């Protein structure tokens, strides 16, 4: 009886083993299997590689080809590639004919794409027998350019590895995007220097480095000119405060502003705030006789006069200020928009009395909101009081400080 049980158990496990082997063999291969890339030939058309497909899998093949690179991991997103669409034969061949430099070492893998899978073969090493690079066709440039605008590079056999595509505009690195084997786009950097030649023309120097090949182009472009706000009235500015020139397309890496004086004289001032594309800030120079000064700005290689820009606020003296002073005593007068460093911008009513001893008022210190005076007089001075006004740009302040003399 024991012998029959053992024979039954042995028969049972043989049936299980047979069924499991039959089930494993009947499961179809889900994704393709392919062999390594082989170098078949070399000619002026490129380096001809082939790969064999061992199993097509269960899903339709959408794309097949080769990926290659001299650095990093091989994949479609970060490597150069040559490919075809559709389903290949058991063995497929494609010329690798771009982004290769003679004598350089590369790795290459065959690949197949289905709806759900991308399958790569084991990579193999090869050395390029010749240089194969991109072909330039044209630059598509907007009619009028400005910072941040997009230019399109069109050509053939362009490297599809973004790391292999470098662009500079006037020696500044540009952002590259929308890369294909026939084109890519790049943006004009915000910090480039834009100048004009003696004829008023603007040229850009484009420097393209694509998979080891360099191309330089010097091209005449039309660049947007600055536009200044007008028709909105003069900007009211406190003496010594920052004034802002506003408008459009005012961006400049090294802007300049200068005051236009009498007889064509100029005084340059530092731009202390740059507000990007729409404003430039600076502290206007103070001239006692020029309430509405004229300025011009240097933007992208040219000087532009700023029309109807600004006027300084006239000085004011706070009301109800009365002082009693001895000769030589200092007093502090409060107000607004005083002009430090500018002479002859105050006025006092010192009466003229024949044979009266001379009376003098000295401005000792000037700030934007206060000033310090000293009053000198004789005990025989023929009057007992005077009024002190601010007088910026010849405009007498409405209020005054009332000064009584103590003799």
Residue pairs with C-beta under 8 A, 6 or more apart in sequence:
28 57
28 58
29 55
29 57
29 58
30 57
30 58
30 59
30 117
31 57
31 59
31 114
31 116
31 117
31 119
32 53
32 54
32 55
32 56
32 57
32 61
32 112
32 114
32 117
32 119
33 53
33 54
33 55
33 57
33 119
34 51
34 52
34 53
34 54
34 110
34 112
34 119
34 121
35 51
35 52
35 53
35 54
35 110
35 121
36 51
36 109
36 110
36 121
36 122
36 123
36 124
37 49
37 50
37 51
37 66
37 108
37 109
37 110
37 121
37 124
38 49
38 50
38 51
38 124
39 47
39 48
39 49
39 126
40 48
40 49
40 50
40 93
41 47
41 48
42 48
42 129
42 130
44 130
45 95
45 97
46 95
46 96
46 97
46 98
46 100
46 132
47 95
47 96
47 97
47 100
47 126
47 128
47 129
47 132
48 93
48 94
48 95
48 96
49 66
49 93
49 94
49 95
49 96
49 108
49 110
50 91
50 92
50 93
51 66
51 91
51 92
51 110
51 121
52 90
52 91
53 88
53 90
53 91
53 92
53 112
56 87
57 114
57 117
59 114
59 115
59 116
59 117
60 87
60 114
60 115
61 86
61 87
61 88
61 112
61 113
61 114
62 85
62 86
62 113
62 114
62 115
63 83
63 84
63 85
63 86
63 112
63 113
64 83
64 84
64 87
64 88
64 92
64 110
64 111
64 112
64 113
65 81
65 82
65 83
65 84
65 94
65 110
65 111
66 81
66 82
66 83
66 94
66 96
66 108
66 109
66 110
66 111
67 74
67 75
67 76
67 79
67 80
67 81
67 108
67 109
67 111
67 120
68 74
68 79
68 80
68 81
68 96
68 106
68 107
68 108
68 109
69 78
69 79
69 80
69 106
69 107
69 161
70 104
70 105
70 106
70 107
71 163
72 78
72 79
72 163
73 79
74 107
74 108
74 109
74 120
74 123
75 118
75 120
76 111
76 113
76 118
78 161
78 162
78 163
79 160
79 161
80 98
80 99
80 159
80 160
80 161
80 164
80 211
81 111
81 160
82 94
82 95
82 96
82 97
82 98
83 94
84 92
84 94
96 108
96 132
97 132
97 157
98 132
98 133
98 134
98 157
98 158
98 159
98 181
98 211
99 132
99 133
99 134
99 157
99 159
99 161
99 164
99 210
99 211
99 212
100 106
100 128
100 130
100 131
100 132
100 133
100 211
101 128
101 131
101 133
101 211
101 212
101 213
102 128
102 129
102 130
102 131
103 127
103 128
104 127
104 128
104 212
105 125
105 126
105 127
106 125
106 126
106 127
106 128
107 123
107 124
107 125
107 126
108 123
108 124
108 126
109 120
109 121
109 122
109 123
109 124
110 120
110 121
111 118
111 119
111 120
111 121
112 118
112 119
113 119
131 212
131 213
132 157
133 157
133 210
133 211
133 212
133 213
134 155
134 156
134 157
134 158
134 159
134 210
134 211
134 213
135 155
135 156
135 157
136 153
136 155
136 208
136 215
137 154
137 155
137 156
138 154
139 151
139 152
139 153
139 154
139 206
139 217
139 219
140 151
140 152
140 154
141 151
141 219
141 221
142 149
142 150
142 151
143 222
144 222
144 223
144 224
145 151
145 188
145 221
145 222
145 223
145 224
146 188
146 223
146 224
146 249
147 188
147 189
147 190
147 192
147 251
147 277
148 187
148 188
148 190
149 187
149 188
150 185
150 186
150 187
150 188
151 185
151 186
151 187
151 188
152 183
152 184
152 185
153 167
153 183
153 184
153 185
153 186
153 208
154 182
154 183
155 182
155 183
156 181
156 182
157 181
158 165
158 179
158 180
158 181
158 182
158 183
158 184
158 210
159 165
159 210
159 211
160 179
160 180
160 181
161 211
162 176
162 179
164 210
164 211
164 212
165 176
165 179
165 184
165 208
165 209
165 210
165 211
166 173
166 176
166 208
166 209
166 210
167 173
167 174
167 176
167 186
167 206
167 207
167 208
167 209
168 174
168 206
168 207
169 186
169 188
169 189
169 192
169 204
169 205
169 206
169 207
170 192
170 193
170 194
170 204
170 205
171 192
171 205
171 207
172 189
172 191
172 192
173 189
174 186
174 187
174 188
174 189
175 186
175 187
175 189
176 184
176 185
176 186
177 184
177 185
177 186
177 187
178 184
178 185
190 251
191 253
192 253
193 253
193 254
194 202
194 223
194 252
194 300
194 301
195 202
195 300
195 301
196 202
196 300
196 301
196 302
197 203
200 302
201 220
202 220
202 221
202 222
202 223
202 300
202 301
203 218
203 219
203 220
203 221
204 218
204 219
204 221
205 216
205 217
205 218
206 216
206 217
206 218
206 219
207 214
207 215
207 216
208 214
208 215
208 216
208 217
209 215
223 300
224 249
225 249
225 304
226 247
226 248
226 249
226 250
226 297
226 299
226 300
226 304
227 247
227 248
227 249
228 245
228 246
228 247
228 304
228 306
228 307
228 309
229 246
229 247
230 307
230 308
234 292
234 308
234 309
234 310
234 311
235 243
235 244
235 309
235 310
235 311
236 310
236 311
236 313
237 243
237 284
237 310
237 311
237 312
237 313
238 312
238 313
238 336
238 337
238 368
239 286
239 312
239 313
239 315
239 337
239 338
239 339
239 340
239 342
239 368
239 392
240 283
240 286
240 339
240 340
240 368
241 283
242 272
242 273
242 281
242 282
242 283
243 281
243 282
243 283
243 284
243 309
243 310
244 273
244 275
244 279
244 280
244 281
245 257
245 279
245 280
245 281
245 282
245 295
245 297
245 306
245 309
246 278
246 279
247 278
247 279
248 277
248 278
249 277
250 275
250 276
250 277
250 278
250 279
250 280
250 297
250 299
251 274
251 276
251 277
252 274
252 280
252 298
252 299
252 300
255 271
255 274
255 280
255 297
255 298
255 299
256 268
256 271
256 297
256 298
257 268
257 269
257 271
257 280
257 282
257 295
257 296
257 297
257 298
258 266
258 267
258 268
258 269
258 295
258 296
258 298
258 303
259 266
259 267
259 268
259 269
259 284
259 285
259 287
259 293
259 294
259 295
260 266
260 293
260 294
260 295
260 296
260 305
261 267
261 287
267 285
269 282
269 283
269 284
269 285
270 282
270 283
271 280
271 281
271 282
272 281
272 282
272 283
273 279
273 280
273 281
273 282
274 280
274 281
275 281
280 297
284 293
284 295
284 310
284 312
285 293
286 312
286 339
286 341
286 342
287 293
287 342
288 339
288 342
288 343
288 344
288 345
288 392
288 393
289 393
289 394
290 393
291 311
291 312
291 314
291 392
291 393
291 395
292 310
292 311
292 312
293 310
293 312
294 305
294 306
294 309
295 305
295 306
295 309
296 303
296 304
296 305
296 306
297 303
297 304
297 306
298 304
312 337
312 392
312 393
313 336
313 337
314 337
314 390
314 392
314 393
314 395
314 397
315 335
315 336
315 337
315 338
315 339
315 345
315 390
315 391
315 392
315 395
315 397
316 335
316 336
316 337
316 390
316 397
316 398
316 399
317 333
317 334
317 335
317 388
317 389
317 390
317 397
317 399
317 400
317 401
318 333
318 334
318 335
318 336
318 399
319 399
321 333
321 334
321 399
321 401
321 402
322 401
322 402
322 403
322 404
323 331
323 401
323 402
323 403
323 404
324 403
324 404
324 406
325 331
325 375
325 403
325 404
325 405
325 406
326 406
327 375
327 376
327 377
327 378
327 379
327 405
328 374
328 375
328 376
329 374
329 375
330 364
330 372
330 373
330 374
331 372
331 373
331 374
331 375
331 401
331 403
332 370
332 371
332 372
332 373
333 370
333 371
333 372
333 373
333 388
333 401
334 369
334 370
335 369
335 370
335 371
335 390
335 397
335 399
336 368
336 369
337 368
337 390
337 392
338 345
338 366
338 367
338 368
338 369
338 370
338 371
338 390
338 392
339 345
339 366
339 392
340 366
340 367
340 368
341 366
344 391
345 390
345 391
345 392
345 393
346 363
346 371
346 388
346 389
346 390
346 391
347 388
347 389
347 390
347 391
347 396
348 361
348 386
348 387
348 388
348 389
349 386
349 387
349 388
349 389
350 359
350 361
350 386
351 382
351 383
351 386
353 382
353 383
355 382
356 380
356 381
356 382
356 383
357 377
357 378
357 380
357 381
357 382
358 378
359 375
359 376
359 377
359 378
359 381
359 383
359 386
360 375
360 376
360 377
361 373
361 374
361 375
361 376
361 386
361 388
362 373
362 374
362 375
362 376
363 371
363 372
363 373
364 372
364 373
364 374
365 371
365 372
366 372
373 388
375 403
375 405
377 405
377 407
379 407
381 405
381 407
383 405
384 404
384 405
384 407
385 402
385 403
385 404
385 405
386 403
386 405
387 400
387 401
387 402
387 403
388 400
388 401
388 403
389 396
389 397
389 400
390 396
390 397
391 397
